[in-house]
Structures are given as C-alpha cells and as structure tokens.
Amino acid sequence: MQRNPNRMPHRDLKMSMSKALATLTAQIGQEIGVSDWITVDQAMIDQFAATTHDDQWIHVDPDRAAHDTPYGGTIAHGFLTLSLASRFAYDCFPVLCGQSMSINYGFDRLRFVSPVCAGQRVRGRFTLLNAARRKPQELLRTCELCIEIDGQTAPALVAEWLGLILFDT
C-alpha cells in the first residue's frame, strides 16, 4: 500500500492559519483524494462483531446468511464500513504546515446506501465541501465522503463528515 506522501508534517514552514484557510478554501468543490482499496473479509467482520457485541447472524453466520438473505452470504456492519473512513482519510488528507492534529467532529448527514458483502473491496472518495475558522487555532473542514464498493455503481455509504484541524499555538 502506498502512503500519502503529503502525510508528513512540515513544521519548520509554520503555515499561518490564514494561509491554511486560503489553501483549503481554494479546494472547495474539488476532490481531495481517493484512498487505497481495503478488502472487508469475514475475519474483519467477525472481529468487529466481537468488539461491538453485535453478533447478528447476517454478519457472523455465513451458512445461514447464504440461505436466508438476498446477499448470498454475510454482510459487513454498516458501522464497520463507516469506521474504515479514518483509514481512508489517512490515505487522502495531507497534513497542513503547522497542523498539530485533526479530530473527528461528527457527521451532518450519513446514509448507508448498499451493503458490503464479505470479501468485497471498499475505498473512500473525499470532496471538500467547506472550510472555516472555528477558533483562533482551529479550522472546521466539511467533506463529502463516499465509500465505494469495487465493481458496483451504488456506494456503500455517503456522508458529510466534519473534522477539526488544530494548529500549533
């Protein structure tokens, strides 16, 4: 897997908040990046089920799911698919000069459009919708996230994802 070369912070350059905001503002409406593919296999689904205590049979019983669902087998938890967004963001978002961290702030909109069947590959596609100063050392970034399923036209999910970008003081 190739890592995003822009992930390395350049703290020696110390981009000002104004310049960071101007950089992001210029990208509004543009695709920020497309992540690497990740295969959602049964082992991943089982681990998620164990961690979240959500062991509904449509996720963890391949034999029953093959016979009693229209999917031909088990499907990933919607929240498992959503949780991969952090990995996808790591692939796509560059660290801005002077940025100390980014924090998940939540979602304004989230829809689970299509189930992800065990064995399918998914990836994240990000489009910048907005960027605004929230506090003196903090920017609020709003992105459209589309988690795509390899070989399908309908996505697994679409969301408006809010993230805070914090800068060194």
C-alpha contacts under 8 A as a table, 3 or more apart, distances in Angstrom:
res1	aa1	res2	aa2	distance
1	M	36	D	7.12
2	Q	36	D	7.90
3	R	7	R	7.86
3	R	91	D	6.20
4	N	7	R	5.64
4	N	90	Y	7.63
4	N	91	D	5.30
4	N	92	C	6.44
4	N	93	F	7.86
4	N	94	P	7.38
5	P	8	M	6.75
5	P	94	P	7.95
6	N	9	P	7.61
6	N	93	F	7.61
6	N	94	P	4.64
6	N	95	V	6.41
7	R	90	Y	7.68
7	R	93	F	7.14
7	R	94	P	4.88
7	R	95	V	5.16
8	M	94	P	7.67
8	M	95	V	6.42
9	P	95	V	5.45
9	P	96	L	6.63
9	P	97	C	6.03
9	P	98	G	7.50
9	P	99	Q	7.37
10	H	13	L	5.87
10	H	14	K	7.40
10	H	96	L	7.61
10	H	97	C	5.23
10	H	98	G	7.13
11	R	14	K	5.43
11	R	97	C	5.63
11	R	98	G	5.27
11	R	99	Q	7.77
12	D	97	C	7.95
13	L	97	C	6.23
13	L	98	G	7.35
14	K	97	C	5.38
14	K	98	G	4.67
15	M	19	K	6.23
15	M	20	A	6.37
15	M	96	L	7.38
15	M	97	C	4.81
15	M	98	G	5.42
16	S	19	K	5.20
16	S	20	A	6.19
16	S	97	C	7.97
16	S	98	G	7.24
17	M	20	A	5.05
17	M	21	L	6.02
17	M	137	Q	7.00
17	M	167	F	7.61
18	S	21	L	5.13
18	S	22	A	6.08
19	K	22	A	4.96
19	K	23	T	6.06
20	A	23	T	5.06
20	A	24	L	6.25
20	A	96	L	6.88
20	A	97	C	7.73
21	L	24	L	5.14
21	L	25	T	5.90
21	L	131	A	6.85
21	L	132	A	6.90
21	L	133	R	7.27
21	L	139	L	7.41
22	A	25	T	5.00
22	A	26	A	6.17
23	T	26	A	5.39
23	T	27	Q	6.78
24	L	27	Q	5.14
24	L	28	I	6.65
24	L	131	A	6.22
25	T	28	I	5.38
25	T	130	N	7.08
25	T	131	A	6.02
27	Q	30	Q	5.35
27	Q	31	E	7.98
27	Q	32	I	7.73
27	Q	128	L	6.59
28	I	127	T	7.74
28	I	128	L	5.01
28	I	129	L	5.34
28	I	130	N	5.79
28	I	131	A	7.53
29	G	127	T	6.36
29	G	128	L	5.54
29	G	129	L	5.60
29	G	130	N	7.98
30	Q	127	T	5.54
30	Q	128	L	5.88
30	Q	129	L	7.99
31	E	125	R	7.55
31	E	126	F	5.76
31	E	127	T	4.12
31	E	128	L	6.41
32	I	92	C	6.69
32	I	93	F	7.10
32	I	125	R	7.83
32	I	126	F	5.43
32	I	127	T	5.34
32	I	128	L	6.35
33	G	91	D	7.93
33	G	92	C	4.86
33	G	93	F	7.26
33	G	125	R	6.00
33	G	126	F	5.55
33	G	127	T	7.39
34	V	88	F	7.76
34	V	91	D	7.68
34	V	92	C	6.24
34	V	123	R	7.16
34	V	124	G	5.73
34	V	125	R	4.46
34	V	126	F	6.47
35	S	88	F	5.14
35	S	89	A	7.34
35	S	91	D	5.28
35	S	92	C	5.91
35	S	123	R	5.59
35	S	124	G	5.28
35	S	125	R	6.53
36	D	88	F	7.19
36	D	91	D	7.02
36	D	123	R	5.97
36	D	124	G	7.75
37	W	121	R	5.89
37	W	122	V	5.40
37	W	123	R	4.74
38	I	121	R	5.25
38	I	122	V	5.40
38	I	123	R	6.32
39	T	119	G	6.09
39	T	120	Q	5.65
39	T	121	R	4.16
39	T	122	V	6.43
40	V	44	M	6.18
40	V	45	I	7.09
40	V	76	A	7.38
40	V	116	V	7.78
40	V	117	C	7.78
40	V	118	A	5.84
40	V	119	G	5.44
40	V	120	Q	5.73
40	V	121	R	6.00
40	V	122	V	7.34
41	D	44	M	5.42
41	D	45	I	6.44
41	D	118	A	4.92
41	D	119	G	4.53
41	D	120	Q	7.14
42	Q	45	I	4.95
42	Q	46	D	6.00
42	Q	60	V	7.71
42	Q	74	T	7.81
42	Q	118	A	5.46
42	Q	119	G	6.95
43	A	46	D	5.06
43	A	47	Q	6.13
44	M	47	Q	5.12
44	M	48	F	6.19
45	I	48	F	5.15
45	I	49	A	6.14
45	I	59	H	6.72
45	I	60	V	7.21
45	I	75	I	7.99
45	I	76	A	5.72
45	I	77	H	7.24
45	I	80	L	7.51
45	I	118	A	7.59
46	D	49	A	5.00
46	D	50	A	6.19
46	D	55	D	7.98
46	D	59	H	7.48
46	D	60	V	6.04
47	Q	50	A	5.11
47	Q	51	T	6.14
48	F	51	T	5.04
48	F	52	T	6.05
48	F	54	D	7.94
48	F	80	L	6.68
49	A	52	T	5.33
49	A	53	H	5.51
49	A	54	D	4.83
49	A	55	D	5.14
49	A	59	H	7.63
49	A	60	V	7.53
50	A	53	H	5.18
50	A	54	D	6.90
50	A	55	D	6.97
51	T	54	D	7.93
55	D	59	H	6.69
55	D	60	V	6.17
56	Q	59	H	5.80
56	Q	60	V	6.58
57	W	60	V	5.04
57	W	61	D	4.88
57	W	62	P	7.97
57	W	64	R	7.29
57	W	65	A	6.98
57	W	74	T	7.97
58	I	61	D	6.23
58	I	62	P	7.57
58	I	64	R	7.59
58	I	65	A	5.32
58	I	69	T	7.61
58	I	73	G	7.77
58	I	74	T	5.27
58	I	75	I	6.30
59	H	62	P	7.55
59	H	65	A	7.72
59	H	74	T	4.92
59	H	75	I	5.26
59	H	76	A	5.93
59	H	77	H	6.74
60	V	74	T	6.58
61	D	64	R	5.58
61	D	65	A	5.99
61	D	74	T	6.74
62	P	65	A	5.06
62	P	66	A	5.95
62	P	73	G	5.35
62	P	74	T	5.32
63	D	66	A	5.21
63	D	67	H	6.65
63	D	73	G	7.14
64	R	67	H	5.28
64	R	68	D	5.74
64	R	69	T	7.93
64	R	73	G	7.75
65	A	68	D	5.21
65	A	69	T	5.31
65	A	71	Y	7.50
65	A	72	G	6.58
65	A	73	G	4.67
65	A	74	T	5.27
66	A	69	T	6.24
66	A	70	P	7.87
66	A	71	Y	7.04
66	A	72	G	4.32
66	A	73	G	4.07
66	A	74	T	7.02
67	H	72	G	6.93
67	H	73	G	7.68
69	T	72	G	6.43
69	T	73	G	7.20
71	Y	74	T	7.15
71	Y	75	I	7.49
71	Y	117	C	7.06
73	G	117	C	6.90
73	G	118	A	7.10
74	T	117	C	5.95
74	T	118	A	5.74
75	I	115	P	6.24
75	I	116	V	5.44
75	I	117	C	4.21
75	I	118	A	5.48
76	A	80	L	6.44
76	A	81	T	6.85
76	A	115	P	6.97
76	A	116	V	5.46
76	A	117	C	6.11
76	A	118	A	6.40
77	H	80	L	5.04
77	H	81	T	6.57
78	G	81	T	5.20
78	G	82	L	6.27
78	G	112	F	6.63
78	G	115	P	7.33
79	F	82	L	4.81
79	F	83	S	5.89
80	L	83	S	5.02
80	L	84	L	6.61
81	T	84	L	5.51
81	T	85	A	7.46
81	T	116	V	7.62
81	T	147	I	7.94
81	T	156	A	7.63
82	L	85	A	5.56
82	L	157	L	7.67
83	S	86	S	6.35
84	L	87	R	5.30
84	L	88	F	6.37
85	A	88	F	4.92
85	A	89	A	6.01
85	A	124	G	6.69
85	A	147	I	7.86
86	S	89	A	5.12
86	S	90	Y	6.30
87	R	90	Y	5.14
87	R	91	D	6.64
88	F	91	D	5.21
88	F	92	C	6.51
88	F	123	R	6.74
88	F	124	G	5.36
89	A	92	C	5.06
89	A	93	F	5.73
89	A	124	G	7.56
89	A	126	F	7.99
90	Y	93	F	6.01
92	C	126	F	7.68
95	V	99	Q	6.39
96	L	99	Q	5.29
98	G	167	F	5.48
98	G	168	D	5.67
99	Q	102	S	7.79
99	Q	165	I	6.77
99	Q	166	L	5.76
99	Q	167	F	4.20
99	Q	168	D	6.13
100	S	165	I	7.85
100	S	166	L	5.72
100	S	167	F	4.99
100	S	168	D	5.51
101	M	165	I	6.15
101	M	166	L	5.39
101	M	167	F	7.02
102	S	163	G	6.71
102	S	164	L	5.46
102	S	165	I	4.44
102	S	166	L	5.89
103	I	163	G	5.68
103	I	164	L	5.08
103	I	165	I	6.57
103	I	166	L	7.86
104	N	162	L	6.60
104	N	163	G	4.79
104	N	164	L	6.45
105	Y	161	W	7.76
105	Y	162	L	5.17
105	Y	163	G	4.89
105	Y	164	L	6.16
106	G	161	W	6.09
106	G	162	L	5.25
106	G	163	G	7.06
107	F	110	L	6.68
107	F	159	A	6.88
107	F	160	E	5.56
107	F	161	W	4.66
107	F	162	L	5.68
108	D	159	A	7.46
108	D	160	E	5.48
108	D	161	W	6.70
108	D	162	L	7.42
109	R	158	V	7.98
109	R	159	A	5.19
109	R	160	E	5.16
109	R	161	W	7.65
110	L	157	L	7.25
110	L	158	V	5.87
110	L	159	A	4.18
110	L	160	E	6.57
111	R	157	L	5.52
111	R	158	V	5.50
111	R	159	A	6.32
112	F	115	P	7.54
112	F	156	A	6.00
112	F	157	L	4.40
112	F	158	V	6.81
113	V	154	A	7.12
113	V	155	P	6.16
113	V	156	A	5.22
113	V	157	L	5.04
113	V	158	V	7.26
114	S	154	A	6.59
114	S	155	P	6.08
114	S	156	A	4.45
114	S	157	L	6.77
115	P	156	A	5.91
116	V	120	Q	6.48
116	V	149	I	7.16
116	V	156	A	6.38
117	C	120	Q	5.73
120	Q	149	I	6.95
120	Q	150	D	6.86
121	R	149	I	5.89
121	R	150	D	5.41
122	V	147	I	6.43
122	V	148	E	5.41
122	V	149	I	4.62
122	V	150	D	5.96
123	R	147	I	5.49
123	R	148	E	5.42
123	R	149	I	6.89
123	R	150	D	7.89
124	G	145	L	6.57
124	G	146	C	5.75
124	G	147	I	4.48
124	G	148	E	6.27
125	R	145	L	5.77
125	R	146	C	5.17
125	R	147	I	6.29
125	R	148	E	7.41
126	F	143	C	6.22
126	F	144	E	5.64
126	F	145	L	4.87
126	F	146	C	6.61
127	T	143	C	5.41
127	T	144	E	5.11
127	T	145	L	6.79
128	L	131	A	7.85
128	L	141	R	7.53
128	L	142	T	6.26
128	L	143	C	4.45
128	L	144	E	6.40
129	L	141	R	7.79
129	L	142	T	5.39
129	L	143	C	5.05
129	L	144	E	6.47
130	N	140	L	7.98
130	N	141	R	5.89
130	N	142	T	5.02
130	N	143	C	6.94
131	A	139	L	6.74
131	A	140	L	5.59
131	A	141	R	4.55
131	A	142	T	6.27
132	A	139	L	5.56
132	A	140	L	5.32
132	A	141	R	6.77
133	R	136	P	7.16
133	R	138	E	6.09
133	R	139	L	4.46
133	R	140	L	6.19
134	R	137	Q	8.00
134	R	138	E	5.54
134	R	139	L	5.33
134	R	140	L	5.93
135	K	138	E	4.90
135	K	139	L	6.99
137	Q	166	L	5.88
137	Q	167	F	5.25
137	Q	168	D	7.15
137	Q	169	T	6.72
138	E	164	L	6.52
138	E	165	I	5.58
138	E	166	L	4.65
138	E	167	F	6.28
139	L	164	L	5.66
139	L	165	I	5.07
139	L	166	L	6.63
140	L	162	L	6.82
140	L	163	G	5.79
140	L	164	L	4.72
140	L	165	I	6.38
141	R	162	L	5.72
141	R	163	G	5.16
141	R	164	L	6.21
141	R	165	I	7.28
142	T	160	E	6.53
142	T	161	W	5.64
142	T	162	L	4.62
142	T	163	G	6.48
143	C	160	E	5.56
143	C	161	W	5.26
143	C	162	L	6.59
144	E	158	V	7.17
144	E	159	A	5.72
144	E	160	E	4.62
144	E	161	W	6.24
145	L	157	L	7.95
145	L	158	V	5.60
145	L	159	A	5.15
145	L	160	E	6.16
145	L	161	W	6.61
146	C	155	P	6.62
146	C	156	A	7.65
146	C	157	L	5.90
146	C	158	V	4.53
146	C	159	A	6.62
147	I	155	P	5.78
147	I	156	A	5.50
147	I	157	L	5.36
147	I	158	V	6.46
148	E	152	Q	7.61
148	E	153	T	8.00
148	E	154	A	7.37
148	E	155	P	4.49
148	E	156	A	5.73
148	E	157	L	7.42
149	I	152	Q	5.58
149	I	153	T	7.72
149	I	154	A	7.53
149	I	155	P	5.85
149	I	156	A	6.16
152	Q	155	P	7.17
155	P	158	V	7.12
